[in-house]
Amino acid sequence: MPRYEYRCRTCGDTFELSRPMAESAAPADCPSGHDDTVKLLSTVAVGGAASAPAAAPRASGGGGGGGCCGGGCCG
């Protein structure tokens, strides 16, 4: 079950709640009993080794498709 972080606007405490994603926007009461809370945005850190960078697409010199409009009518 995902954990969401909240901050109480009344006392300033930060707390976490585990709740289903379907209830992520539901109001949360502060552990001290206050109801003026706001959900905080979380950052996610992903670690690991990076693989080789992807090759940049090559520009084609003529006619053939791709581009911004799929090779259609843009000029």
ZADOFI-702462 format. One record per residue (C-alpha): residue number from 1; chain; x, y, z. Coordinates in steps of 0.1 Angstrom, whole numbers, plus 5000, padded with zeros to 4 digits. Example, Ala and Ser with C-alpha at 12.3 -4.5 7.8 and 13.67 -1.06 7.14 Angstrom:
ZADOFI-702462
num=1 chaine=A x=5123 y=4955 z=5078 $
num=2 chaine=A x=5137 y=4989 z=5071 $
END
This chain:
ZADOFI-702462
num=1 chaine=A x=5000 y=5000 z=5000 $
num=2 chaine=A x=5015 y=5034 z=4991 $
num=3 chaine=A x=5026 y=5059 z=5018 $
num=4 chaine=A x=5016 y=5095 z=5015 $
num=5 chaine=A x=5032 y=5124 z=5034 $
num=6 chaine=A x=5011 y=5152 z=5049 $
num=7 chaine=A x=5019 y=5184 z=5068 $
num=8 chaine=A x=4996 y=5199 z=5094 $
num=9 chaine=A x=4990 y=5237 z=5089 $
num=10 chaine=A x=4980 y=5241 z=5125 $
num=11 chaine=A x=5010 y=5226 z=5143 $
num=12 chaine=A x=5035 y=5222 z=5115 $
num=13 chaine=A x=5040 y=5185 z=5121 $
num=14 chaine=A x=5048 y=5162 z=5091 $
num=15 chaine=A x=5033 y=5127 z=5091 $
num=16 chaine=A x=5028 y=5098 z=5068 $
num=17 chaine=A x=4998 y=5076 z=5061 $
num=18 chaine=A x=4995 y=5043 z=5043 $
num=19 chaine=A x=4963 y=5042 z=5023 $
num=20 chaine=A x=4950 y=5029 z=4990 $
num=21 chaine=A x=4957 y=5050 z=4959 $
num=22 chaine=A x=4919 y=5055 z=4955 $
num=23 chaine=A x=4920 y=5074 z=4988 $
num=24 chaine=A x=4951 y=5095 z=4981 $
num=25 chaine=A x=4932 y=5127 z=4978 $
num=26 chaine=A x=4910 y=5122 z=5008 $
num=27 chaine=A x=4915 y=5145 z=5038 $
num=28 chaine=A x=4939 y=5134 z=5065 $
num=29 chaine=A x=4937 y=5143 z=5102 $
num=30 chaine=A x=4969 y=5152 z=5120 $
num=31 chaine=A x=4980 y=5128 z=5147 $
num=32 chaine=A x=4974 y=5157 z=5172 $
num=33 chaine=A x=4938 y=5159 z=5161 $
num=34 chaine=A x=4939 y=5189 z=5137 $
num=35 chaine=A x=4921 y=5187 z=5104 $
num=36 chaine=A x=4939 y=5214 z=5084 $
num=37 chaine=A x=4964 y=5193 z=5065 $
num=38 chaine=A x=4980 y=5194 z=5031 $
num=39 chaine=A x=4994 y=5164 z=5011 $
num=40 chaine=A x=5030 y=5169 z=5002 $
num=41 chaine=A x=5046 y=5161 z=4969 $
num=42 chaine=A x=5071 y=5132 z=4972 $
num=43 chaine=A x=5103 y=5128 z=4952 $
num=44 chaine=A x=5114 y=5094 z=4941 $
num=45 chaine=A x=5151 y=5085 z=4939 $
num=46 chaine=A x=5161 y=5058 z=4915 $
num=47 chaine=A x=5196 y=5044 z=4917 $
num=48 chaine=A x=5216 y=5021 z=4896 $
num=49 chaine=A x=5241 y=5021 z=4868 $
num=50 chaine=A x=5232 y=5040 z=4836 $
num=51 chaine=A x=5234 y=5022 z=4803 $
num=52 chaine=A x=5249 y=5036 z=4772 $
num=53 chaine=A x=5231 y=5067 z=4760 $
num=54 chaine=A x=5206 y=5062 z=4732 $
num=55 chaine=A x=5218 y=5073 z=4697 $
num=56 chaine=A x=5204 y=5105 z=4684 $
num=57 chaine=A x=5181 y=5100 z=4653 $
num=58 chaine=A x=5199 y=5108 z=4620 $
num=59 chaine=A x=5186 y=5135 z=4598 $
num=60 chaine=A x=5175 y=5122 z=4565 $
num=61 chaine=A x=5182 y=5142 z=4534 $
num=62 chaine=A x=5152 y=5135 z=4514 $
num=63 chaine=A x=5117 y=5127 z=4511 $
num=64 chaine=A x=5108 y=5098 z=4533 $
num=65 chaine=A x=5087 y=5099 z=4564 $
num=66 chaine=A x=5092 y=5106 z=4600 $
num=67 chaine=A x=5096 y=5142 z=4610 $
num=68 chaine=A x=5070 y=5162 z=4628 $
num=69 chaine=A x=5041 y=5152 z=4608 $
num=70 chaine=A x=5049 y=5116 z=4597 $
num=71 chaine=A x=5062 y=5125 z=4562 $
num=72 chaine=A x=5029 y=5140 z=4553 $
num=73 chaine=A x=5021 y=5175 z=4540 $
num=74 chaine=A x=5044 y=5198 z=4561 $
num=75 chaine=A x=5070 y=5216 z=4542 $
END
